[in-house]
Amino acid sequence: MLFGKKKGVAGLDIGSSSIKMVELDGKPNNLNLVSLGFENLPGDTIIDGQIMELNVVSDVIQSVCTNHQVTAEKVVTGVSGHSVIIKNIVLPPMSREELEESIDWHAEEHIPYDLADVSLDYQVTDETDDSTNVLIAACKRERIDNIKQAIQLAGKQPVVIDVDTFALQNCYEANYLPEPDDVVTLLNIGASTMNVNIVKGTRSLFSRDITVGGSQFTDVLQRSLGLNFQQAEAVKRGVSDVVEGIEEKAIEPLMNNVTEIVAMEIQKTFDFYRATTDDNETQVQKILISGGGSKLAGLREELSQRLELPVEVLDPFRNIKVDTKKFDPEYLNEIVPEMAVAVGLAIRGV
């Protein structure tokens, strides 16, 4: 999609616990950071991906723009969760015209909603003499309308609605320039949803959104140790001296229980992929994690041990020029894991 100007389109990641915005300019292999902002949302503003408080979300979007000098009028945003369906399907060889005419019919077999209730898009990912591989993505229209409303209330214009999983992949591709045989799992751990995407080179092999996230760690600590939300959040991030009388040995097993669930869900995703493909040779080489949940003390090491794979934090600015006079390196370092999806969305706007 062409936007006319180089500047003026920001990536807007509306998460269940925070709003993130990033504006870039330049060309795909020569990108510069123009502006970025991050602000938390009050609890229960967004539940199961649905915006419950439109005015609150639009106010926070405006606040991010004002406080962090994000001047873009247009935004690219993303969706994730159970209202988004992503499928890789294999069809017989056909022309683009034949595919365009038949895509709804093929999609009906894979999408559990009435096609009249969803926005549908597709992309050809591979073609051989015997087959056409197509990735289809669909999202409930009411979810898209809900997000568009909040953005328009904030005085911004939504120009593209992407899928968070693919925004994360955009971010990875721009920053890591993968070779065709590089196989990684991109893992974005948000507050309530975890996006998992197995990528070979620049092709998504299998993706899945799981309703597990950082808030589960907080809930367990609140319930088991009798903490309030702020105390549990601090303990979760490793600031254990914030609450008197709580020993480290009481925290660790609680955190490990949730980490085990996260690891099991990732392993399940690998198993689902193997069960749906004839490709027995593709092996994941490493996991790149992002999202607020990736900042949890010890999570990276625990996942690496349980899944027997190297686990690294994805750096969304690895291949993007950042002016350290304009952006405080310490602040950037603190919010880097949370900005991956917003960077991927911003790349769509360049």
C-alpha positions in Angstrom: 0.0 0.0 0.0 1.4 3.4 -1.0 0.9 6.3 1.4 2.3 9.2 -0.6 4.5 10.7 2.1 7.5 9.0 3.7 6.5 10.3 7.1 3.2 10.6 8.8 2.3 6.9 9.4 2.9 5.4 12.8 2.6 1.9 14.1 0.1 1.7 16.9 0.0 -1.4 19.1 -3.1 -1.5 21.3 -2.3 -4.1 23.9 -4.6 -5.2 26.7 -2.4 -3.4 29.3 -0.7 -0.6 27.3 -0.5 1.5 24.2 2.7 1.5 22.1 3.5 3.8 19.1 6.4 4.0 16.8 7.1 6.2 13.8 9.9 5.4 11.3 11.2 7.0 8.1 13.7 6.0 5.5 13.8 3.0 3.2 13.3 -0.7 4.2 17.1 -1.4 4.7 17.9 2.1 6.0 15.3 3.0 8.6 15.4 5.7 11.2 13.5 6.1 14.5 11.4 9.3 14.4 9.4 8.9 17.5 8.1 6.3 20.0 5.9 6.3 23.0 4.6 3.8 25.6 1.8 4.3 28.2 -0.1 1.9 30.4 -3.8 1.4 30.2 -6.1 1.2 33.3 -7.1 -2.4 34.2 -10.2 -3.9 32.4 -10.1 -1.2 29.7 -9.6 -4.1 27.2 -11.0 -7.6 27.9 -10.4 -10.6 25.6 -9.2 -8.2 22.9 -12.4 -6.1 23.0 -12.1 -2.4 23.9 -14.6 -1.9 26.7 -13.7 1.8 27.3 -13.4 3.5 24.0 -12.8 7.0 25.5 -10.1 5.7 27.8 -8.2 4.1 24.9 -8.5 7.2 22.7 -7.4 9.4 25.5 -4.3 7.3 26.1 -3.5 7.3 22.3 -3.7 11.1 22.4 -1.6 11.2 25.5 1.2 9.0 23.9 1.2 11.3 20.9 1.4 14.5 23.0 3.9 13.3 25.6 6.2 11.6 23.0 6.0 13.9 20.0 4.3 11.4 17.7 2.9 13.7 15.0 1.7 11.1 12.5 -1.9 11.5 11.5 -2.3 8.0 10.0 -1.7 4.8 11.8 -1.2 1.1 11.0 -2.6 -1.1 13.8 -2.9 -4.8 14.4 -5.3 -7.5 15.8 -4.7 -10.8 17.6 -6.5 -13.3 19.8 -9.4 -15.7 19.2 -11.3 -13.4 16.8 -8.4 -13.7 14.4 -8.1 -16.9 12.3 -4.8 -17.6 10.4 -4.5 -20.7 8.2 -1.9 -22.0 5.7 -3.8 -23.9 3.1 -2.6 -25.9 0.1 -4.6 -25.6 -3.2 -4.1 -27.0 -6.7 -2.1 -24.9 -9.1 -4.2 -21.9 -10.4 -3.9 -18.5 -11.8 -4.3 -15.3 -9.6 -7.7 -14.7 -11.2 -8.9 -18.2 -10.4 -7.7 -17.8 -6.8 -9.4 -14.5 -6.4 -12.7 -16.0 -7.7 -12.5 -19.1 -5.5 -10.8 -17.8 -2.2 -14.1 -17.3 -0.4 -15.2 -20.9 -1.2 -11.8 -22.3 0.1 -11.8 -20.0 3.1 -15.3 -21.2 4.2 -13.8 -24.7 4.9 -11.3 -23.2 7.4 -13.0 -20.3 9.0 -15.5 -21.1 11.8 -17.5 -17.8 11.3 -19.9 -16.7 8.6 -17.8 -15.0 5.9 -20.3 -12.0 6.0 -19.1 -11.3 9.6 -15.4 -11.2 8.8 -12.8 -9.2 6.9 -10.7 -11.7 4.9 -7.3 -11.3 3.2 -4.9 -13.8 1.7 -1.4 -14.1 0.3 0.3 -16.7 -1.9 3.4 -17.9 0.0 4.7 -20.6 -2.4 4.0 -22.1 -5.7 5.1 -25.3 -7.3 4.0 -27.3 -10.4 1.7 -29.3 -8.1 0.3 -26.8 -5.6 -0.3 -23.2 -4.5 0.3 -22.4 -0.8 -1.9 -19.7 0.4 -2.0 -18.0 3.8 -5.4 -16.7 4.7 -6.2 -14.3 7.6 -9.7 -13.3 8.8 -10.9 -11.2 11.7 -14.4 -10.5 12.9 -15.7 -7.2 11.5 -17.0 -6.1 14.9 -13.5 -6.3 16.4 -12.1 -4.2 13.5 -14.8 -1.6 13.8 -14.2 -1.5 17.6 -10.5 -0.7 17.1 -11.2 1.8 14.2 -13.6 3.7 16.4 -11.1 4.1 19.3 -8.4 5.4 16.8 -10.8 7.8 15.1 -11.9 9.1 18.5 -8.2 9.9 19.1 -8.2 12.0 15.9 -6.1 9.5 14.0 -6.8 7.8 10.7 -6.4 4.0 10.5 -5.0 3.1 7.1 -4.1 -0.6 7.6 -5.2 -3.2 10.0 -2.6 -5.9 10.2 -2.3 -9.1 12.3 0.1 -8.8 15.3 1.8 -12.1 14.5 2.8 -10.8 11.0 3.8 -7.4 12.4 6.2 -9.3 14.7 7.5 -11.1 11.6 8.0 -7.8 9.8 10.0 -6.5 12.7 12.1 -9.7 12.7 12.8 -9.7 9.0 13.8 -6.0 8.9 16.2 -6.4 11.9 17.6 -9.9 11.4 17.7 -10.2 7.6 17.1 -14.0 7.8 18.7 -16.5 5.4 16.2 -18.8 3.5 17.1 -21.8 5.8 16.9 -19.9 9.1 14.1 -21.3 11.2 13.0 -19.4 14.3 10.0 -19.2 16.5 8.9 -15.7 17.2 7.2 -15.4 20.6 5.4 -12.3 21.7 4.2 -12.5 25.4 1.6 -9.8 26.0 -0.4 -9.3 29.1 -3.2 -11.6 28.1 -2.2 -13.1 24.7 0.8 -14.9 23.5 1.5 -14.8 19.7 3.6 -17.7 18.4 4.9 -17.8 14.8 7.2 -20.4 13.3 9.1 -18.7 10.5 11.5 -20.2 7.9 13.4 -17.5 6.1 10.7 -15.0 5.4 7.8 -17.5 5.3 5.4 -18.1 8.1 5.0 -21.9 8.5 2.6 -22.0 11.4 1.2 -19.4 13.8 -1.1 -19.5 16.8 -2.5 -17.1 19.4 -2.7 -18.4 22.9 -4.7 -16.9 25.8 -1.7 -17.0 28.2 0.3 -14.0 29.1 2.0 -11.9 31.8 -1.2 -11.2 33.7 -1.4 -14.9 34.6 1.9 -14.5 36.6 0.4 -11.5 38.3 -2.9 -13.3 39.1 -1.1 -16.3 40.7 1.0 -14.0 42.9 -2.0 -12.0 44.0 -4.1 -15.0 44.8 -1.4 -17.1 46.5 0.4 -14.4 48.4 -2.5 -12.0 49.2 -0.9 -9.1 47.3 -2.5 -6.2 45.5 -2.0 -5.7 41.8 0.9 -3.2 42.1 2.8 -5.4 44.6 2.3 -8.5 42.4 3.5 -6.7 39.3 6.7 -5.6 41.2 7.3 -9.1 42.6 6.8 -10.6 39.1 9.5 -8.3 37.7 12.0 -9.4 40.4 11.6 -6.5 42.8 10.9 -8.8 45.7 11.8 -6.4 48.5 8.7 -4.3 47.7 6.7 -6.5 50.1 7.9 -7.4 53.6 7.7 -10.9 54.9 7.6 -12.7 51.5 10.5 -15.1 50.9 12.0 -15.8 47.5 11.4 -19.5 48.0 7.6 -18.8 48.2 7.7 -16.8 44.9 9.7 -19.2 42.7 7.4 -22.2 42.6 4.4 -20.0 41.8 6.3 -18.4 38.9 7.6 -21.8 37.7 4.0 -23.2 37.5 3.0 -20.5 35.0 6.3 -20.8 33.1 5.6 -24.5 32.7 2.2 -23.6 31.2 3.9 -21.2 28.7 6.5 -23.8 27.8 3.8 -26.5 27.3 1.8 -24.2 25.0 4.9 -23.5 22.9 5.7 -27.3 22.8 2.0 -27.9 21.8 2.4 -25.4 18.9 5.5 -27.3 17.7 3.5 -30.6 17.9 0.5 -29.0 16.0 2.8 -27.9 13.3 4.4 -31.3 12.9 1.0 -32.9 12.8 -0.2 -30.7 10.0 2.8 -30.9 7.7 4.7 -33.5 5.7 7.9 -31.6 6.3 9.9 -33.6 8.8 13.2 -31.9 8.2 12.4 -28.4 9.4 13.8 -27.9 12.9 13.4 -24.7 15.0 16.9 -23.3 15.6 16.1 -20.7 18.3 13.3 -18.7 19.9 13.2 -14.9 19.9 10.9 -13.5 22.6 9.3 -10.1 22.9 6.4 -8.4 24.7 6.1 -7.3 28.3 6.0 -10.9 29.6 9.5 -11.5 28.2 10.9 -9.2 30.9 10.1 -11.6 33.7 13.1 -12.5 35.8 14.5 -15.9 34.7 11.8 -16.6 32.1 14.3 -16.8 29.2 16.5 -19.3 30.9 13.6 -21.4 32.1 12.1 -21.6 28.6 15.5 -22.5 27.1 16.0 -25.3 29.6 12.5 -26.7 29.2 12.3 -26.5 25.4 16.1 -27.3 24.9 16.5 -24.4 22.5 18.4 -21.1 22.7 16.1 -18.3 23.7 17.0 -14.7 23.0 15.2 -11.3 23.4 14.2 -9.9 20.0 15.8 -6.5 19.5 13.3 -4.4 17.4 15.9 -1.7 16.8 18.9 -3.9 15.9 18.9 -2.7 12.3 17.2 0.7 12.8 19.1 3.9 13.4 18.4 5.5 16.8 19.7 8.9 17.7 20.9 8.5 21.3 20.8 12.3 21.7 17.1 12.3 21.1 16.2 9.0 22.7 17.4 8.1 26.2 19.3 4.7 25.9 18.2 3.7 29.4 14.5 4.4 28.7 14.8 2.5 25.3 16.5 -0.4 27.0 13.6 -0.6 29.5 10.8 -0.6 26.9 12.6 -2.4 24.0 10.9 -5.9 24.5 7.4 -4.3 24.4 8.0 -2.4 21.1 8.5 -5.2 18.6 4.9 -5.4 17.3 4.7 -1.5 17.1 7.9 -1.5 15.1 6.6 -4.1 12.8 3.4 -2.1 12.2 5.4 1.1 11.7 7.5 -0.8 9.0 4.2 -1.2 7.1 3.8 2.5 7.1 7.2 3.4 5.6 
